[in-house]
Amino acid sequence: MKLEIVVPDGQVDAIVELIELNAGTGDPGDGKIFVAAVERGVRIRTGQRGTEAILPDEDDWAEGDPPPWIKKPSSGPTGGR
């Protein structure tokens, strides 16, 4: 399986931690996370560009907490595992 996510620079660390918490089993084959810069983004439906194109708008997500299937990072020494 391949998962690609584009987020604003300020959210990269938090998103990487969320993926580790939710995808990690501790077994070989859990996968790898690569972080790369994105030059440009365009939301085809609206023509929005840049950060506006990747952030959710009212048609994408309701305001508030992330969906319930996403665990929030823990500040504990084991990173929530």
N, C-alpha and C positions, 0 to 999 in steps of 0.2 A: 504494500500500500504506500502511496505517496501523498503527502499532505503539504500544500503550499499555503502560506499565510503572509499577508502584507499588513504591517502595522506601522504607525508613526514611530520615529526613532525613540521617543521617550517611553514607549511601551514595550520595547524589545525584551529587556531583561525579565519583566513580569510575565510576558507571554512564554518565553523560554522556560521559566520556572513552572508555569501552569502545564505546559506540555510534558515536562519531566515528571510532575506529580501524577498526571493522568495517564501517561503512556508507559511509564516504567513499571516493569515487573521484577527487575533484578536478574532476569534470565538473559542469556545471549539472544540476540535478535531483536531486542527492544527498539533498535533503530539509532539514528544519528540526527542531530539538529545542526543545520548550517544556517548562518546568518549572512545575508548579502544585501548590498544596497540596491534600491530600485531607482532607476533614472527618472521615470515618468509614469504616471497613472492617469487613466481616463475612464470615467464611468460612462459607458456607451449610452445608456438610457437617458441620462440627464445632461451629458456633456461636461460634468464637473471634472476638474483637473487637480492634480496634486493631492494634498492631504484630504481635501473635501471628497475626492473620489474614493478614498479608502475608508473613511470614517462612516459608520452607519448613519442613515438619515431616518426620518420617522417612518418610512416605508419598509425599512430593513429590520429594526429592532425597537422594542419599547424601551423607554428610559429605565434606569435602575440597575440592579445587580445582574451579573452574567447569568446565562442559563443555569439551571440547577445541576446539570450533569458536569459542570466545571468546578473542580475543587479550588478553593482559594489557597494561595501559598501560606505556609506556616512559618512563623519566625523562630521555631524551635531548632535545636542543633541538628536534627535529622532531616530538616527540610520538609516535614510533614509526612515522612514515610514511616 
